[in-house]
Amino acid sequence: VQLQACGGGLVQPGGSLSLSCAASGSIVSINVMGWYRQAPGKQRELVASITSGGSIYYADSVKGRFAISRDNARKSAYLKMDRLESEDTAIYYCNMDIMSTLWSRGQYWGQGTKVTVSS
């Protein structure tokens, strides 16, 4: 199983970016899809997550600005980021809780995509 994330880049404060992450390989089902971020000198933190049932979590710092979604048929997760702030600058990682067989379940990470918010 592999996760491929893309969509990062440089944006001015107040701007928008969209991230996407696609899983490939032997996959039976995907439970939780999430986005984490790690800013320089800080620990990795959960930004948003969405379960297979559609339950969504957002970190307080991004509520009202970010939107997470998923496409089960495409095995993909998305993160729409609006009204970006300099504090959102970080490397963003997607994470998925995947059953690769009926007896094997694990956490998988994408390679990280850099988001820089700067004027």
C-alpha positions in Angstrom: 0.0 0.0 0.0 1.2 3.5 -0.9 -0.1 6.9 -0.4 0.7 9.7 -2.8 0.0 13.3 -1.7 0.2 16.4 -3.8 -1.1 20.0 -3.9 1.3 21.9 -1.7 3.0 25.1 -2.6 3.5 28.8 -1.8 0.5 31.0 -1.2 0.0 34.5 0.2 -1.8 35.0 3.5 -5.6 34.8 3.0 -5.2 32.6 0.0 -6.3 29.0 -0.7 -4.7 25.7 -1.5 -6.1 22.2 -2.0 -4.3 19.0 -1.1 -5.1 15.5 -2.3 -3.9 12.1 -1.3 -4.5 8.8 -3.2 -4.0 5.3 -1.9 -2.9 2.5 -4.1 -2.1 -1.2 -3.7 -3.9 -4.0 -2.1 -6.8 -2.4 -0.2 -9.9 -4.0 1.1 -11.3 -0.9 3.0 -10.2 2.4 4.4 -11.5 3.5 7.7 -10.1 6.8 8.8 -8.4 9.3 6.4 -6.6 12.2 8.0 -4.3 15.1 7.4 -1.5 15.9 9.8 1.1 18.7 9.7 4.5 19.4 11.1 5.8 22.9 11.3 9.6 23.5 11.8 10.6 22.8 15.4 7.1 21.5 16.3 5.5 18.1 16.8 3.3 16.6 14.1 -0.3 17.4 14.8 -3.6 16.2 13.5 -5.3 18.8 11.4 -8.5 17.0 10.2 -9.8 13.5 9.9 -12.9 11.8 8.3 -14.2 8.3 9.0 -15.8 5.9 6.6 -19.1 6.9 8.1 -18.5 10.5 7.5 -17.6 11.7 11.0 -15.3 14.7 10.8 -12.8 16.2 13.2 -11.0 19.5 12.9 -8.3 21.0 15.1 -9.5 24.2 16.7 -6.9 26.2 14.8 -8.4 25.3 11.4 -12.1 25.1 12.1 -14.1 27.2 9.7 -11.1 27.5 7.3 -10.3 24.0 6.2 -12.5 21.3 4.8 -11.7 17.6 4.6 -13.5 15.2 2.2 -13.0 11.8 0.8 -13.8 9.8 -2.3 -14.0 6.1 -1.4 -14.2 5.0 -5.0 -10.9 6.8 -5.8 -9.4 5.8 -2.4 -8.6 9.5 -1.9 -8.7 12.2 0.7 -8.8 15.9 0.1 -8.1 19.0 2.2 -9.4 22.4 1.1 -7.6 25.1 2.9 -9.0 28.7 2.8 -8.0 31.9 4.5 -4.5 30.5 5.0 -2.3 32.1 7.7 1.4 32.1 8.2 0.9 29.7 11.1 -0.4 27.1 8.6 3.1 26.8 7.1 4.2 23.2 7.5 4.7 19.9 5.8 1.3 18.2 5.4 1.0 14.5 5.6 -1.9 12.3 4.8 -2.6 9.2 6.9 -5.0 6.4 6.3 -6.2 3.5 8.4 -6.3 0.7 5.8 -7.3 -2.9 5.7 -5.0 -4.5 3.1 -6.5 -7.9 3.6 -9.3 -9.3 5.8 -6.7 -10.0 8.5 -4.2 -7.1 8.0 -4.8 -3.5 9.1 -2.3 -0.7 9.4 -1.6 3.0 9.4 -0.1 4.3 6.2 1.5 7.7 5.6 2.0 9.8 2.5 5.4 11.4 1.7 4.4 14.9 2.8 3.7 18.0 0.8 5.0 21.4 1.8 2.7 24.3 2.3 4.2 27.8 2.7 2.1 30.8 3.6 4.1 34.0 3.0 3.8 37.3 1.4 
